Every structure is written in C-alpha cells, then in structure tokens.
Amino acid sequence: MGWTPDHKRMRQTYSPILSAAEKRHEARVQTSLCFGCGTFGEGIEAHHLMLPFDGKRWRRDHRYRLPVCVACHRGQRGIHGFGREALWLSYVGKTLAEAIARVKELWCDSEAAERLAA
C-alpha cells in the first residue's frame, strides 16, 4: 500500500504560490532593465512569458519572467494593452527568440546567485 511505482511520467504540478527561490528571482528580475524600452529603476514588473518554448514547465512558469516597466506591461501600448505578446514584441522591435534568451539568461543568473548564497 505504501509503495508507489516511479513511472518517470509524473510532471510537477503548477503552484500559483512562488517558492522562496522564485520570490528571490522575481526581486532580481525587478532590478533589471525593461525589455521593451530599456528604462531602469522603480516600476519594473516581472511578466510571465506565456508563449511556449523548450524547458518551460507550465503556462505561467515562475522561472521565466520578463522585466518590463509599467507602461510596457500594462499600458495601452504594453503587453496587456495589445493582448498578445507576439504583437507587442513586434511593436518594440524584438523577437520571441530574444525574449526567450533574456528570460533564460535571468534564470541562469538567479541560479548562480542561489548557489553562491548557499
């Protein structure tokens, strides 16, 4: 009764609650330059990159968050203003590959910072 076979097909389930490491990652993302316009400072938010790509665990993966200012995130000409990330990316002159590379780079930086802190 107590033994459960490991079928190697069970996926980790999504949790809307950030782990401690994910919270520290979000804080690091919020100290980065805005991916859209390049501004820096107060008002940088961490946007969940919703488009699918390799390595992403679920739709709102807390590891893959893009730093964007309030205007680029929630403004009329922002990600949520356009309603689709692909449209916003073309508006700011960036590609999906660049966005994916940036979120992966930020996650790698956070993992390195976590290893140093341990």
C-alpha positions as CSV (number, residue, x, y, z in Angstrom):
1,M,0.0,0.0,0.0
2,G,2.8,2.5,0.9
3,W,4.9,1.9,-2.3
4,T,4.3,3.9,-5.4
5,P,6.0,3.0,-8.7
6,D,8.1,5.6,-10.4
7,H,6.9,5.7,-14.0
8,K,9.0,8.7,-14.8
9,R,6.0,10.4,-16.4
10,M,4.6,12.3,-13.4
11,R,5.0,16.0,-14.0
12,Q,5.4,18.6,-11.3
13,T,2.1,20.4,-10.8
14,Y,1.7,24.1,-11.1
15,S,1.6,26.2,-8.0
16,P,0.4,29.8,-8.1
17,I,2.4,30.4,-4.9
18,L,6.0,31.3,-5.5
19,S,8.7,29.3,-3.7
20,A,11.3,31.2,-1.7
21,A,13.8,30.9,-4.6
22,E,11.2,32.1,-7.1
23,K,10.5,35.1,-4.9
24,R,14.2,36.0,-4.8
25,H,14.3,35.5,-8.6
26,E,11.4,37.9,-9.1
27,A,13.2,40.5,-6.9
28,R,16.3,40.2,-9.1
29,V,14.2,40.5,-12.3
30,Q,12.6,43.7,-11.0
31,T,16.1,45.2,-10.7
32,S,16.8,44.7,-14.5
33,L,16.3,47.0,-17.4
34,C,12.9,47.0,-19.1
35,F,13.0,44.6,-22.0
36,G,10.7,46.8,-24.1
37,C,12.0,50.3,-23.7
38,G,15.2,49.9,-21.7
39,T,14.2,52.0,-18.7
40,F,15.6,51.2,-15.3
41,G,14.5,51.9,-11.7
42,E,11.2,51.9,-9.9
43,G,8.2,50.4,-11.6
44,I,9.9,47.3,-13.2
45,E,7.5,44.4,-13.1
46,A,8.1,40.7,-13.8
47,H,5.8,39.5,-16.7
48,H,5.2,35.7,-17.1
49,L,6.3,34.9,-20.6
50,M,3.2,33.0,-21.8
51,L,4.4,31.7,-25.2
52,P,5.6,28.1,-25.2
53,F,9.2,27.1,-25.5
54,D,11.6,24.3,-24.6
55,G,12.3,24.0,-20.9
56,K,9.1,25.7,-19.7
57,R,7.2,23.6,-17.2
58,W,3.8,25.2,-17.5
59,R,2.0,28.2,-18.9
60,R,2.8,30.6,-16.1
61,D,6.3,29.3,-15.2
62,H,7.6,31.5,-12.4
63,R,11.2,30.9,-13.6
64,Y,10.7,32.6,-16.9
65,R,9.7,36.2,-16.2
66,L,10.5,39.2,-18.4
67,P,11.4,42.5,-16.8
68,V,9.1,45.3,-18.2
69,C,8.2,48.7,-17.0
70,V,4.6,49.5,-16.1
71,A,4.0,51.3,-19.4
72,C,5.3,48.3,-21.4
73,H,3.4,45.8,-19.2
74,R,0.0,47.3,-18.6
75,G,-0.1,50.5,-20.7
76,Q,-2.2,50.9,-23.8
77,R,0.9,50.1,-25.9
78,G,2.0,47.4,-23.5
79,I,1.8,43.7,-23.5
80,H,-1.6,43.6,-21.9
81,G,-2.8,46.5,-24.0
82,F,-2.0,44.7,-27.2
83,G,-3.4,41.5,-25.7
84,R,-0.8,39.3,-27.3
85,E,2.9,39.0,-26.6
86,A,3.8,38.4,-30.2
87,L,2.2,41.7,-31.3
88,W,3.9,43.7,-28.5
89,L,7.3,42.1,-29.4
90,S,7.0,43.2,-33.0
91,Y,5.9,46.7,-31.8
92,V,9.0,47.2,-29.7
93,G,11.2,45.7,-32.4
94,K,12.2,42.5,-30.6
95,T,11.8,38.8,-31.5
96,L,10.4,35.9,-29.5
97,A,13.9,34.4,-29.6
98,E,15.4,37.5,-27.9
99,A,12.7,37.4,-25.2
100,I,13.3,33.7,-24.5
101,A,17.0,34.2,-24.4
102,R,16.6,37.1,-21.9
103,V,14.3,35.1,-19.5
104,K,16.6,32.1,-19.7
105,E,19.6,34.3,-19.0
106,L,17.9,35.9,-16.0
107,W,17.0,32.4,-14.6
108,C,20.6,31.2,-15.0
109,D,21.9,34.3,-13.2
110,S,19.4,33.6,-10.4
111,E,20.5,30.0,-10.1
112,A,24.2,31.1,-9.9
113,A,23.3,33.7,-7.2
114,E,21.4,31.0,-5.3
115,R,24.5,28.7,-5.5
116,L,26.8,31.5,-4.2
117,A,24.4,32.3,-1.3
118,A,24.3,28.6,-0.2
